Every structure is written in structure tokens, then in C-alpha cells.
Amino acid sequence: MTGTLLATGVFFLGFVIFAGLEFVDNFRYRLWCQATETLCPPSDPSDFTKIVAYGVVAMCQVMILFLVSLGIERRLRNSEYDPAWR
């Protein structure tokens, strides 16, 4: 259980770091466009979509982690019982 929570924290931290880097990169690009007085082309996909993609990947990783953890815990719990009672 503790390992699952720690791994979930690692996945969330990775999401925050990568989404933050994406945000900072986009913000710097927009500041550069303003400083050089050039027209920034619209980003495709949008900045929001890019950041949401990181969140979706992190959530999928957490769901897979919990499903694997559930299977392992079920096997460990069933190993405590006599095979005749399973």
C-alpha cells in the first residue's frame, strides 16, 4: 500500500514537472514574440491540450499501477488460506 502511494506521488510529481516545463516554454515563446514584435502563430494542438495530455498519461499510469497492485495483493491474501478453502 505504501509503495503504491509513493509511486502515485512520483507519477504526480512527474506530471507537475513536465506540465510546468511545457507552460514555461510556451510562456517564454510568447514573451519572445512580444519582444520581437512578431506575430505568434497559434499553437496546434493548443497549450491546454498539451498539458492535459500529460495529466491523462499520469492518470493512466496510476490506474495501471493500482490494477497491478490489486492483483498482487489478492494473490498474497489468497496464499494465506489453505488451498482446500480457496
C-alpha positions in Angstrom: 0.0 0.0 0.0 2.8 2.4 0.9 4.7 1.6 -2.3 1.5 2.3 -4.3 1.1 5.7 -2.7 4.7 6.6 -3.2 4.6 5.6 -6.8 1.4 7.6 -7.3 3.3 10.6 -5.8 6.2 10.1 -8.3 3.7 10.0 -11.2 2.0 13.2 -10.0 5.4 14.9 -9.5 6.4 13.9 -13.0 3.2 15.4 -14.3 3.7 18.6 -12.5 7.3 18.9 -13.6 6.6 18.2 -17.3 3.4 20.3 -17.4 5.3 23.1 -15.7 8.2 22.9 -18.2 5.7 23.0 -21.1 3.9 26.0 -19.6 7.2 27.9 -19.1 8.4 27.0 -22.6 5.1 28.3 -24.1 5.2 31.4 -21.9 8.8 32.3 -22.9 7.9 31.8 -26.6 5.0 34.3 -26.2 7.3 36.8 -24.4 9.8 36.4 -27.2 7.1 37.1 -29.8 6.1 40.2 -27.9 9.7 41.4 -27.5 10.5 41.0 -31.2 7.0 42.3 -32.2 6.3 39.4 -34.4 3.0 37.6 -34.8 3.0 34.3 -32.9 1.3 31.6 -34.8 -1.4 29.7 -32.9 -0.1 26.5 -31.4 -1.6 23.3 -32.7 -2.5 21.5 -30.6 -3.3 24.2 -28.0 -1.3 24.7 -24.9 -4.1 23.4 -22.8 -4.3 20.2 -24.8 -0.6 19.6 -24.4 -0.8 20.0 -20.6 -3.9 17.8 -20.4 -2.1 15.1 -22.3 0.5 14.9 -19.5 -2.3 14.6 -17.0 -4.0 11.8 -18.9 -0.8 9.9 -19.2 -0.2 10.2 -15.5 -3.7 9.1 -14.6 -3.3 6.0 -16.9 -0.1 5.2 -15.2 -1.7 5.4 -11.8 -4.7 3.3 -12.9 -2.4 0.6 -14.2 -0.3 0.7 -11.0 -3.4 0.3 -8.9 -4.7 -2.6 -11.0 -1.3 -4.4 -10.8 -1.1 -3.7 -7.1 -4.7 -5.1 -6.6 -3.7 -8.3 -8.4 -0.6 -8.8 -6.3 -2.4 -8.1 -3.0 -5.1 -10.6 -4.0 -2.6 -13.3 -4.6 -0.8 -12.6 -1.3 -4.1 -12.6 0.5 -5.2 -15.9 -1.1 -1.8 -17.5 -0.3 -2.7 -17.2 3.4 -5.6 -19.7 3.1 -5.3 -23.4 2.7 -5.8 -24.5 -1.0 -8.8 -26.6 0.0 -10.6 -23.4 1.2 -9.9 -21.3 -1.9 
